[in-house]
Amino acid sequence: MADLSAQAPKDSPQSLEDIRAQYTEMTRRKRLYGGLLLVLFVALMVAGFRTADERNAGSFADGYQRVLDYPTEVLSEAAEKVTQLPGHIVHFFPALVETLNIAAAATLIGALFGTLLSLLSTRGMARWPMLIPLFRRIMDISRAIPEIVIALVLIFLLGGGPVPAMIAIALHTAGALGKLFSEVNENVSLKPIEGLSSVGASWAQRIWLGVIPQVGPNYVSYALLRFEINIRASAILGFVGAGGIGYELKNAMSWGQGKYDEAAAIFILLFVTIVVVDQISGLLRDRLTHGQRTRTRKSSRKGATA
Amino acid sequence: MTVMDLNSAPLKGQMDKLFLKKRLLSLAVPAVILAYLAYVCVTFDVAGLWQRASLDNARTLVSDSYSYKTHVTRDNRSGEVSYAIEGERKGTYPEGMSPEWVTPGDTTVINLPDGHVVRFGPESVEYDIPGYGLVTATPSRGRGVVTELPAGDVPDWINVSKNRLAITTDAGRLTVTRNRAEVFRYFMGWELFFFTLDSPYHGMGPLTLAQHAIAGEAGAIWNDFWTNKMWQHRDVAWALGETILMAFLGTFGAGLVALPLAFLGTRNFMPVRVVRFAARRLFDFVRGVDSLIWTVVLARAFGPGPLTGALAILITDTGTFGKIFSEALENVDEKQIEGITSTGAKPVQRYRFGVIPQITPVLLSQLLYFLESNTRSATIIGAITGGGIGLLLTQAIITQKDWEEVAYYIVLIILMVMIMDWFSGWLRRRLIKGDAGGH
């Protein structure tokens, strides 16, 4: 070993000095680029903040002391009328169920369409390989549309209510999950599919028996994550007139002072729901995808260090 | 050879049971999904949806999003005739100017497609409909609108009453009331998209425009386009910029705030358990208070605008990033830090060269991934707080008639999100070399 490293510089045309010079030069250039990027980034952040501040109705300097005013008002009023809170919570519970239903139905429908789109756009399992780019573009576009755009247009066509929100969220979900699902599909072993097609299975049979069992846990895990996101989305869409807890929140807020206890009840409901669903789905997801793998990895690492 | 010794019957029984279980499960899951969807259909009253759905609205929306109409209006009292695109003041033809399919004079002759002709005479209004005949309507103070129709039954596309006549054909639409007569003629496309009528460049082809531009009028041409009163290109560009700005400030601001906090929530960097617990609960709290609630609270303090949106994104994502970053930090390889320590590095250097290089790929890819998704969030938050393209979109939808603008904004939003998606992916690939998975 010592011999080898001692001989190496002699054999190579470059001397140690050259290598060192080159190395320091490279590091310096790297640092310079890094520094320039950092300066650019900071400049962008500062300029961006100042532009945003300028174009805002109220400035940051005036507003930041007032950030806590509204929560304080709401909370103090809620504290005064704390006896009414349980009543409000019961009263708004159906609206919460509607919001959850919108999210769940949209996730389900979106996941079904996402599955279909992802299967149709993965090489090796597509029904019509020629049309793969078409289905990919469909996914890209439906993923790019913010839910609110579809929801507002559908509210005009179908009237207010949960259905426009459900369709809007489902459409976006189909695109978003479709992309994640097709990434899962890329890693699927194609052998079961080949085996099934060799015994004359149809496309649907190949997918149902050869692909779905392989991808199922990952699909469910991604769908659960999406469900969390969709609860938030469905609350927001309620705010623009699609029913559910968001709609109630908007009403409670427009009443203003004197009705803040209702707003507080809705805040509490929304907060608790989101936290609870996050926790449950986190646990489920962990068990679905990481559970076994992390355990084995950890134990093997422990074994290696010991 | 123990396999041969085994009695295969219990094994087969087990297998049958397993198969039965799997088969039942594969039937039960779709059944549960179907049952749930049926329940949702009932609670959401999907059956009643068709009654509530407005087909007229759908028709207006679709036709208006790719076509426009020009109004020709005569005030029956003064006899003045005016021409306006979409009936808006911003689209009114200047005095003495008229569309080429109208012949002004004592009798204004309006040519509609397929040989339909409307004449605004001094006394009466005539509509010559090929294949049907001549309809004459005479508005007067005392007797309302006196209408003469060809003999026979009144078709359902003509609506006659004492004070009003309305004819809707494929060629256009005529309405006569006591006070005014009005003709709509429909055209394809988005008129006035480039130049409004008061601009000298209205109606010029691209070649003529290029000639004018070369002749030194490029600035004026750009100015007329940029300040177009109908399509407000300048305001739209600003709105798009504001939306992207909200996403940019929110995402990277959240990253900057979350990174130091993330250290507090990790097992390997934060030995004090109380602090660790507090930091984690803070992340959960901030994430749990949805961006909707943050938006509402912040809008009270800062008023509508891009700053409010940026801060709402910043606060919500601080929770998410805090969680993701602390997980990344807990997975950091200790060996690299030990190696740096063994060279006598001080704590700051240990973090700089031992920790940061390990988490930078995760950090950057998450930040860039969120940048794209926050562009969408910024559109939504803008619609609630009033800022960016989201505000323009809601305003255009609320008027319920500028559907061509709605269509335009939707196209812009989709393009914006797709470009941000592409851009963040490109940046991710450039900054994180050798990261084939992307995320």
Contacts between the chains, C-beta under 8 A, distances in Angstrom:
chain1	res1	chain2	res2	distance
A	41	B	252	7.5
A	44	B	248	7.4
A	45	B	249	7.0
A	45	B	252	6.3
A	45	B	253	7.3
A	48	B	245	5.3
A	48	B	248	6.0
A	48	B	249	5.1
A	49	B	249	6.1
A	49	B	307	7.9
A	49	B	310	7.8
A	51	B	245	6.4
A	51	B	306	7.7
A	52	B	242	7.5
A	52	B	245	5.7
A	52	B	246	7.2
A	52	B	249	6.1
A	52	B	305	7.3
A	52	B	306	4.3
A	52	B	307	4.4
A	52	B	310	5.4
A	53	B	307	5.3
A	55	B	238	8.0
A	55	B	242	6.5
A	55	B	305	5.7
A	55	B	306	5.5
A	55	B	307	7.6
A	55	B	387	7.8
A	56	B	302	5.8
A	56	B	303	6.4
A	56	B	304	7.5
A	56	B	305	3.1
A	56	B	306	6.1
A	56	B	307	3.7
A	56	B	308	6.3
A	56	B	387	7.7
A	57	B	302	7.1
A	57	B	303	2.9
A	57	B	304	5.1
A	57	B	305	5.0
A	58	B	301	7.1
A	58	B	302	4.6
A	58	B	303	3.9
A	58	B	305	7.6
A	59	B	302	7.7
A	59	B	307	7.7
A	60	B	302	7.0
A	60	B	307	6.1
A	63	B	301	4.3
A	63	B	302	4.0
A	63	B	303	7.5
A	64	B	301	7.2
A	66	B	300	7.4
A	66	B	301	4.3
A	67	B	297	7.1
A	67	B	298	6.8
A	67	B	301	4.5
A	69	B	300	7.1
A	69	B	301	6.8
A	70	B	296	8.0
A	70	B	297	5.4
A	70	B	300	4.1
A	70	B	301	6.9
A	71	B	297	5.9
A	98	B	43	7.6
A	101	B	40	5.7
A	101	B	43	6.4
A	101	B	44	7.4
A	104	B	36	7.4
A	104	B	40	7.7
A	105	B	36	7.5
A	105	B	37	6.7
A	105	B	40	4.3
A	105	B	44	7.7
A	108	B	33	6.2
A	108	B	36	7.0
A	108	B	37	6.7
A	109	B	37	7.6
A	140	B	418	6.5
A	140	B	421	7.9
A	141	B	414	6.3
A	141	B	418	7.8
A	144	B	376	7.7
A	144	B	413	7.9
A	144	B	414	4.8
A	144	B	417	4.0
A	144	B	418	4.9
A	144	B	421	6.9
A	145	B	410	7.5
A	145	B	413	7.3
A	145	B	414	5.9
A	145	B	417	7.7
A	146	B	376	4.4
A	146	B	377	7.9
A	146	B	379	4.6
A	146	B	380	5.4
A	146	B	390	7.9
A	146	B	413	6.5
A	146	B	417	7.3
A	147	B	380	7.0
A	148	B	379	6.8
A	148	B	380	4.7
A	148	B	383	5.3
A	148	B	390	6.9
A	148	B	393	7.9
A	149	B	379	7.5
A	149	B	393	6.6
A	149	B	410	5.5
A	149	B	413	6.2
A	152	B	383	7.7
A	152	B	393	7.1
A	152	B	394	6.6
A	152	B	397	4.9
A	153	B	61	7.2
A	153	B	397	7.0
A	153	B	406	7.1
A	153	B	410	7.9
A	156	B	54	7.9
A	156	B	57	5.7
A	156	B	61	6.9
A	156	B	397	6.5
A	156	B	400	6.7
A	157	B	53	6.2
A	157	B	54	6.3
A	157	B	57	5.4
A	157	B	58	5.3
A	157	B	61	6.9
A	158	B	49	6.0
A	158	B	52	6.3
A	158	B	53	4.9
A	158	B	54	7.8
A	159	B	52	4.2
A	159	B	53	7.1
A	159	B	54	7.3
A	161	B	44	7.1
A	161	B	45	7.5
A	161	B	49	8.0
A	161	B	52	7.6
A	162	B	44	4.8
A	163	B	44	5.4
A	163	B	46	6.3
A	163	B	49	5.7
A	166	B	40	7.7
A	166	B	44	6.9
A	232	B	290	5.0
A	232	B	291	6.8
A	232	B	292	7.0
A	235	B	290	6.1
A	235	B	292	5.4
A	236	B	290	7.7
A	236	B	291	7.5
A	236	B	292	4.9
A	236	B	380	6.0
A	236	B	384	7.1
A	239	B	292	6.2
A	239	B	384	6.0
A	240	B	383	6.5
A	240	B	384	7.2
A	240	B	394	7.4
A	246	B	292	6.6
A	249	B	292	7.6
A	249	B	296	7.6
A	253	B	296	6.7
A	267	B	289	7.8
A	267	B	293	6.0
A	270	B	290	6.1
A	270	B	292	7.7
A	270	B	293	6.8
A	271	B	288	5.1
A	271	B	289	5.8
A	271	B	290	7.6
A	271	B	293	7.6
A	274	B	287	7.7
A	274	B	288	4.9
A	274	B	290	6.0
A	275	B	284	6.4
A	275	B	288	4.3
A	278	B	284	7.7
A	278	B	287	7.2
A	278	B	288	7.1
